[in-house]
């Protein structure tokens, strides 16, 4: 049997026998970093361990940088569809990038 491996996402272990973590996704407009950051903090206060944020276009990357600045220490996952360039620009900004290969060009 293969050994189980865990993945560290901003200090939260996922898989490999790690405890179950709570993850949610923001519904705020990704172009509004203040609204996204506020929603993230509400989710954390409600017990969320990891937060996903939609990053629909390369134009939203600067907004994510601001969200990161406003939410230090919160494990952030960028949800990227359609454009691989978004994911490349988010490297080092968020803790994890979730790609949907079915929507990538």
Secondary structure, DSSP 8 states (H G I E B T S, - for coil): ------EEETTEEESTT-----EEE--S-TT-HHHHHHHHHHHHHTT-SEEEEE--SGGGHHHHHHHHHHTTTSEEEEEE-S-HHHHHHHTTTSSEEEE-GGG--
